[in-house]
């Protein structure tokens, strides 16, 4: 039987959960996720679990935050004066916004705090600092 190796194109069905069991993502009801193994297209902890697998095989892996979306970076939060934000944006914790960096890149940030004068924006990935569990099955190789 053919085993997955680095550089192979694969497809997997998966379910990702947090340590409390909350599902944060799943391919259920969708096409399988397709990517090239060990190419940096998916998080490192999941990438490392694939080599040696065969089609139809199922696996569950626990991935520490360092092998997922990394640690939460305290420098990635920034207070912004309320009057610098458009008035049509709901200023509620959890609201996601698209902002433009000084070099013109678009970045997604989340509102994490709403104060009288400032709103604190967080540019960390929503799963940064979280340990993840993935249950997945290998659908195809090649």
Buried (B, 14 or more C-beta within 10 A) or exposed (E): EEBBEEEBEBBBBBBBBEEEEEEEEBBEEEEBBEBBBBEEEBBBBBBEBBBEBEBEBEBEBEBEBEBBBBEBEEEBBEEBEBEEBEEEEEEEEEBEBEBEEEEEEEEEBBBBEBEEEBBBBBBBBEBBBBBBBBBBBBBEBE
